[in-house]
Amino acid sequence: MLRRFEALLDPTAGIPAPPPSAGLVRFYWFYIRQVLGLTVALFVVGGVLAIVDTMIPAFIGRVVNLVSTNSPETLFRDNTPALVGMAAVMLILRPATFIAHNILVNQIVNPGFSNMIRWQNHWHVVRQSWSFFQNDFAGRIASRVQQTGPSLRESLVLAFDAAWYILVYGSSATVLLARLDWRLTLPMALWFAAYATMLRYFVPRLRERSRRLSEARSMLTGRIVDSYTNILTVKLFARAADEDAFVREAIDENTVAFRAQTRMTTAYTSTLVAMNACLIVSMAAVSLWQWSVGTIAIGAVATAIPLAWQLNNIAGWVARSVTSIFENIGVVQDGMRSIDVPRQMPDAPDAKELVVTGGEIRFENLHFDYGRVRETTGIQYPVVLHGIDLTIAPGERVGLIGPSGAGKSTLVNLLLHFFEAGSGRILIDGQDIAGVTQESLRRHIAMVTQDTSLLHRSIRENIRYGQPQATDDQIVAAAKQAHAHDFIMGLEDWNRRKGYDAHVGERGVKLSGGQRQRVALARVILKDAPILVLDEATSALDSEVEAAIQEQLDTLMEGRTVIAIAHRLSTIARMDRLIVLDEGQIVEAGSHAELLRLGGVYARLWRRQSGGFDPAVVSDPVAAK
């Protein structure tokens, strides 16, 4: 039966919309409105439960009155309907309401609503631009995505319950006491006035200190994850002590924020304890005084004192709830710093799917200076590209050459639309990439980078990432073409999974650099995109494996438009055309032989790498074979 309730909310159904980026209230409402019926049900059930609990002291007073005014013979004979009614409320209505509240919270809200928020937050964040992730700790972003859902849900549920118990119980108790004697309402009225003043003072301070604590906690998580992610660097440089200091600083900041928050919590709860003690004593004094002078009956005393005691308990629970509410609101506010952020570089509203017919790439008067990155980080970056004009014909193989910082990788990143060009445009088969969807653009471009990282999944899943519909036979064929099949068959992970089922560890750390590179090549081979980008694709391979894979790359490049970046000039000398970049400009262009005859930048780089060989001897590497 409970599964039927659980099925009412599918947390990953549909395509999410991005959050509104308009403050805390609208951030809450963005998620609440998606489950408005559930929210109303939770609110109504919470109200009914509060009303029923308010009846308990009234029932106690009624029973005391009945006992004191009836003989044993007449008690049940004359009051059976009243007694049965009270029993029905306690035996049927209260348990049913409590069960309904539990089902709503435990079966629907806690798992479904929390994970709906997590799913939608992840969906939004993972579509942020590359620079978004470059400017923050991955661990902190993940922590915010993970924690915001439960904190939003918890603060919402607690706020509903706390509001109902304070409003319903307070108003109901006041009405009940007023019906008995107006003087019994005086202690309650004074308590509510003091309670409102206390909340007005403490709530803003609790909220701000909770936000600071959550921010310090997410910073601590980010630093710890950063250390663990880069543990090899920590070990290689023997810098464990420095990492201790790096994390210790975050722990100390977290401790300061934590203590500031708990000091406020202690002052808040201590004030409430003193107020509650005054309420009970004053209520007992007033009710006993009125009874002693004959104004009220003993049943009124039996109603007033339990009402004050129950309000005491509820106020203590509300105090703890308010603390928890604002702790959770602080987590939500911190999470909004990564989640409630407009998507950087979204697709144009009228973006179309890219259609590649030949694979021509044209850069027209392209300028770029990392201006958007500078606006985000405040770091001053130099201008990287100056008026690049370059056309790459369909099926042409072009090599990009130049010193570090010349703009080679930036040109490729702009082609992949990781950044917006400052001015100028990039066209693929006549289509401006600024007007096509980024997903369709990147589906048509396969890239192998120098720093290859793999997903912490099986070899099979990593290769299939290039083509989700690929069969196992196609995966094996791609691995063989990348010279990866033999070492894959010898793999076994810590869970005794072997071969293509073996997992590679985070970022592929269980494999050597050359093995990771070959798996990445297999993934690209399987992708079979019309445009191929190789950024130091064979840099992690030894000479023997590189020579074997180079033949496979030659086959892979056939019929594709290719852009290759390499500092090792021998690996791209066979390209159809070489483009030499220096300080963001094209300074030379031509074939290997033409550039050697030119005697410019490329010729100097070639002589330096070839050990001073005569250019005439190596001007045609194919003939030299």
N, C-alpha and C positions, 0 to 999 in steps of 0.2 A: 504493500500500500504506500509506503513512504517513497518508493521509487517513482510513483505517479506524481507526487508533489515535486520531487527533484527534477523531473522531466519538464516542468513548467518553464524553466529558464535555462536555455542553452547558451553558455557564456561565449561561445565562439561562432554564433550564427550571424550570417550576413556580413556585409562589408562595412567596417566602422567608418565614422566621420571623424575628422580631427577635432580636438577640444576647442572651445571658443576663444581662449586667450583673452579673457575679460574679467579677471578677478576671482576671488574665492567662491563667492555665492554662485556665480554663473558656472563655475567649474563643477560645483556640487550638483547644480540643477541639470547640467549637461548629462550626467549619468542617471539622476533620479527620474528624469522625464522618460527615459527608456524603459523603466520598470514602474511606471506611475501607478498602475493597478496594484502591484505588490506593495508599493510604498503606502498607498491609502489603506490597504488591508492591515498592514503592520501598525499603522497609526490608530486605526479603529480598534483593533484587538488590544493594543496597549492601553487605550482609554477605558475599554470595558474592564480590563483586569485591574486598573487603578480604582475604578468605581467600586468593584466588588470588594477589593481589599479595604476600601474606606468603610464598607458596611460592617466589618468585623467588630470594631469597638461599639458601634450602635447595637449590634446583636447582643454583645455582652451586657450592655446596659439594659436592654430590653429583657433579657433573661433574668437579670438581678431584680428588676422591677416585678416581673411576674412571680418570681419566687417569694419576694417580700410581701406581695399583696394578695397572694393566693394560698389556700390551704392545700395540702397534698391531695385532697380529694377533688378539688376544683381545678388544679393546675392544668392537667391534660384535658379534662372534660370541656373547659371553657376556652382553652387557648390552642387547641390542636391545629387549626389552620395556620396560625402565626408560627408555631413551632415547626410545622411541616414545611412552610415556606422558607424559613431560615435554613432548615436542613437541606432543602433542595438547592438553595443558593450555594451552600458549602460543599454538597456532595456532587452536584451536577454542573451548575453554571461555572463555578470557579475552576474545577479541574478541566472542563471543556475549553474554557478560555485560555487557561495556562498551556494546555496541550496545543491549541491552535497557535499560540504565540511561539512555542518551541518549534513547531513544524515550520512556521514561516521563517524563523531565524536560523534554525539548524539545518533544515533540508533545502531551503531555497536561497536565503540571503547570504549566509556564511560562505558556502562553496560557490554558488552560482553568481551572485552579484560581485563578490570579490574577484573571481577569476574573469568575469566579463570586463571589469575595469582593467585588470592586468593585461588581458588580451588586446583591448583597444589601445591601451597605452603603448604596448609593444608594437602594435601595427603602425601607430603614428610615428614612434621614435625610430624604428628601423628604416623608415622612408625619409629620414632627415638626410641632409647632404653629408658628404664625406667630411667636410671641415667641421661640422657639428661634433662629430666623434673625435676629431683631432684636438678639440679644445677642452676636453674634459676627461676625467678618469672613466674608463669603461666600467669599473666596479661601482662607481658612484651612480652612474646612469642606471645600471642594472638594479642597484639597491633601491633607487627611487621608483622604478617601474614595478618592482616586486612588492614594495611596502605600501605604496599609495592605495592600492585596492582595499586590502584589509583595514587600513586606517580610516579610509573614507567610510567604509561599511560600519565599522565599530563606532565611530563618532556619530553616525546617523542613528543607529539603533539605540545607543545610550541616550542621545539627545531626545528622541521620541519618548523613551521610558521615563527619563528624568523630568521632562516637561509635563507629562501627564500626571506623574505622582505629585509633583509640587502643585500644579494648578488644580487638578481634580481633588486630591486629598485635602489640600489647603482650603479650597472653597467649600467642599463638602463638610469638612470638620467645623468650619466657621458657621455654616448653616445649622448643623446639628447642635452646636453649643448655643447658638443664638435662640433656638427653639426651647432649649432648656432654661437659659437665663442669659440675658445680654452681657452680664458682668463676666461670664465665663469666656467671652470672646476677647477680653482685654489682654490676657497674657499671649494669646495667639496673635493678635494684631501687632503687639509690640515686637514679638519674635519675627513676624514677617517683615516688618519695617527694618529691623536690624539685619535680617537675612538679605534683603534687597540691597542695603548699603554695603554689606560685606561683599556681595557678588560684584557690585559696581566697582569696588576697589580692587578685588583680587583677579577677576576674570581677564581684563586686558593684560595684566602683568603675567598671569599664567600662560596666556596665549603667546606673548612675545618670547618668554623664556623657553616655552616648549618648542617654538620655531627655531630658536638658537641651538637648543639641544639636538633637534633632529638634523640641523645642518652640520653640526659638529660630528654627529654619528655617521652621517653619510660620507663626510670627509675622511673619517677614520677608516670606514669600509673601503673607500677608494684607494687610500694609501696602502692598506694591507694587501688588497688585490693587486695593486701595481707591483709591490715587492714580490709576491708569489708568481705573477705572470712573467717577471723578468728575473726569476731565481737563478738562471744560468749566468747572467751578467753579474749578479750579486756574488755568486760563488767564484767566478773567474777573477774578479777584482778583489776578492777577500774583503768585502765591504759590509759584512753582517752588522758590525758596530754602527756604521753610518745608517743602515736601514733601521736599526734599533732607535736611533735618534730621530729619524724621519717619522717613525710610527709613534714613538714616545711623545713627540710634540703634539700629534693629533690626539693621543690619549689624554694628555694633560689638558688640552683645550676642551675635550669632551667632559673631563672631570669637573672643570670650572663651570661649564654650562649645566652639568648635571646637578652640582651642588647649589647653584643659583636657583634652579627649578625646584629642587627638594626643599630649600629654605622657604620658598614661597608656599609650597604645599603644606609644610609643617605649620607655618603661621596661619594658613587658611583653616586647616583641620582643628588646630588648637582653639582658634576663635569660635569655631562652630561648636566644639565640645562645651565651651563655657556658656555659650548661648543656650544650648540644649539643656544644660543643668539648670539654668535660670528658668527655662520654660516649664520643666517638670515640677520644680519646687513651687513656682508661682501658681501654676495650674492647680496643684494639690492644695495650696494654701487658700486660694479663692474658692474652690469647690467645697472644701471642708468648712470654711467660714460660712458660706451660703447654706450649707446643710445644717450647721449648728444653729443658725437663726431661723431655720424652718422654711427658707425660700425655695430650696430644691429637695427632691427626694433622693434616697440612697442610690437609685438607679442612675441619676444624673452624675453622681460622683463616680460610679462604676463606668460611666461612659467617658467623662472628661479626662480622668487620669490615664486610661488606656489610649485615648486619642493623642494625648500629649506624648506618651511613651512611644506610640507607633510613629508619630511625626518625628520624634527624636531618632528612631531607627532609620526612617526614610531619609531624613536630612543627612544622616551619616552616609547612607548609601549614595544619595545624590552628590554629596561632597566628593566621594571617591569617584563617582561617575564624571563629575565636572572635571576633575583632575585628569582622568583618562581621556575625556572628550578633547580637552585642549592639547594633551600630548599627541593625540591622533591628528588633530587639526594642524599641529606643528609639522607632523610628518607629511601631511597632504600639502601644506604650503611649501615645504622643502621640495617635495616631488614635483610640484608645478614648475619649478625652475628648469627641469629637464623635459617635462611632459607638456605643460601648457605653453608651448613655444610655437609660434607660427612655423610651418615647414619652410626651411630654407631651400631656395631653388625649386619650387614646385613646377610641375608641368604647366605650360600655357593653357588657359581655359579651353582653347580650341585645338589643342595638340592632337596630332594624328599619328597613326602607326607609321613607322618608317618602312618604306618598301625599297629594297636593294635589288636593282636589276643588273648592274655591272660592277659597282663598287668604286666608282670614281670619288675621290676626296679632294675638295678644293678649300684652301684657306685663303680668305680674301681680306687683305689689309688688317690683319689680326694684331690687336694690342692687348696686353694683360699686365696687371701690376699687383695682384692679390689684394685689391682694394677692399673687397668684402671681408677677407680674412683680417685685414688691418682694423676694420670697423668693429669686428667681433672681439679681437684680442688686445687691441691697442698697440700691438707691436708694429714697428715701421718696417715694411718690406720694400726692397728696391723694385723698380720696373723690370719685368722679366722678358717680355716680348715686345718688339717694336715693328709694327707694320709688316707682318709675315704674309707674303704672297707665295702660295705653293699649290700646284695642281698635281695630283697623283692619279695616273690613268688607271682604268679598270685592269686588274691583274698585274699591275706594275709592282715591283719589289724595290722599296726605297729604304736606305739606311740613314739614320740620323746620327751625326757625329759631332763632338764638341766637348770642351772641358766641362767639369762639374759646374753647375749653375748657368750653363749657356741657354737653357730653356727647353731641352729635349723632352724631359718627362712632363714638363708643364704643357707642352704642345699636345702630348698624348692625353693628359688629363682633361684638357679642353675638348679634345675630340670625343672623349667619353662623357663629356658634359658634367664633370665633377665640379667645375667652376664656371661662372659666367664670364664671357669675354668682355674686356673693357670696351672695346669697339671692334668693328669688323664682324665677319661671320664665317661659319664653317658649313659647307654643303656636302652632302653625300648623295650622289646621283641627282644633283640639282635641288635637293630638299634641305632647307636650313634646319640644322639640328636643334635650334632653339624652338622650332615649331613642331617637333615630334615628341612623343612620349619617351622618357628616359629609359623605361624598361625595354621598349622596342628597339631603341638605339643600341643598347648594350647586348641585346640578344643577337645582333648582327655583327658584333665585334668580339673576337676571342683574344684573350691576352694572357701571356705568361710573363710573370714579373720575376725580378731578381730575388726578392724576399718572399719566397713562397710560404704561405701558411695554409695548413689543411684544417678541416673541421674535425672536432673530437668525435669522430664516428668511424665506421668501418672503411676499409679501402674501397669496397664496392660503392658505398654511398658517396665517397669523395669523388670517384671517377664519374659516377652517374650524375653528379651535380652539373656536368656539362650538357647532359641530355636526359631529363627525368624519365622519358619513355624508353630508354635504352634497355635492351635485353642483356642477360648475362653474357651471351656470346659476343655481343658488340662491345661490352666492357672489356672482356678478355682480349679481343682483337685490338682495341685501342691501347691496352697495356702492353701488348707484344710490340706494337708499332713504336711505342715510347721506350722500349727495352726495359720495362718494369716487371713483366710477368714472372721472370725467374726469381727475383728477390721477393716478390709478393708471395709466391708459393712457399717460401721458407719462413714466413712470418708466423709468430704465435704471441698473442698478448697475455696479460696477467690473468685473464679469465679463460685461458686455453682456447680462445677462438683463433682459428688458423686461416692462412691464405687471405682471400678477399674478404673474409668475415672479421679479420683482426682489426682492432681499433688502433688509431695512430697516436692517441694522446692529444692534449691541448696544443693547438697550432701545429700538430704533427711532430711533437718533440721525440716520439719514439723512433723516428726515422732519421737517417742522415740527411744532410742538405741535398746531396745528389739524388737520394731516393725520393725526397719530397718533390724535387724538380721534375723527376720522371713521372710521378703520379700526376702532377699538375699538367705536364705535357699530354698525358693520356686523357685528361679531362678536356683539354682544348681540342685534341683530335676528335673526341666524341662530339663536341659541340658543333663542329663542322660549319663554322660561321664564314661568311664571304669576305670578311675583313679580319686580318690577323695582325696582332701587335706583339712583338717580342722585345721585352725590356730586359736585356742581359739574361736571356732565356737559358743559356748554357753555362752561366758563370759558376755554378756550383758543381759542375761535372768535371771529372778527370778527363785528360786528353783522349784516352781510348774510347770512353763512353761518349764524349762529345763528338768524336769523329763518326761513330756509329749513328748517333741521333741526328747529326747534321744531314745525313743522307735521307733520314725519315722526314726531317724538316723540309728538305728540298721537295720531297713528294707532297708534303702537306701544303707548301706554298703554291703549288701549281694551280692556276686558275683563280687565285685569291689576290686581293690587294693587300700588300704586306708593308708594315712599317716596323723596322727593326732598330733597336738602340743597343749599342755595344761599345764599351771602351776598348775591348780587344778587337782591333780592326780586322784581323785575319778572319773573324767570324762573319763579317758583313761585306768583305771586299767583293764577293760574288753577286751583290745586289745589282739590279739594273741601273740604279742611280743612287748616288750618295749626296746627302745634303749636310753641309758643314755649318753649324750654328756657333756663334760667338757673341756673348753679351746680348743675347736676345734677337740677333739678326742673322739672316742667311748671308754668309760671306763667300761660300763657294758651293757649286753644284755641278755634278757630272758623274761619269763612270769612274771606277778606280783608276784606270789607265789615264783618263783625261785629267784627273786631279793630280796625279803624279807628274804629268808633263807640265801642268800649270806651275808646280813648284811653290805652292802657297802653304796655307795652314795644314791641309791634309797631308801634303808631302812631308812636312816636318814631323807630324805625328807618326806617319808610317815609318820614316827612317829611325825615329826614336824607338819604336816598338820592334822593328825588325833587326835591330842591332847594327844599323849602318849598312845594310845590304844595298847594293846598287839598284835603284828603282827600275832601271831598264831590265834587270833580271827578273824582278817580281811584279812587273807592271801588269802581267796577265796571269793571275794565279791559276786559272784553269789550264792554260798552256803549260805552266810550270810543272803541273802534275805529270 
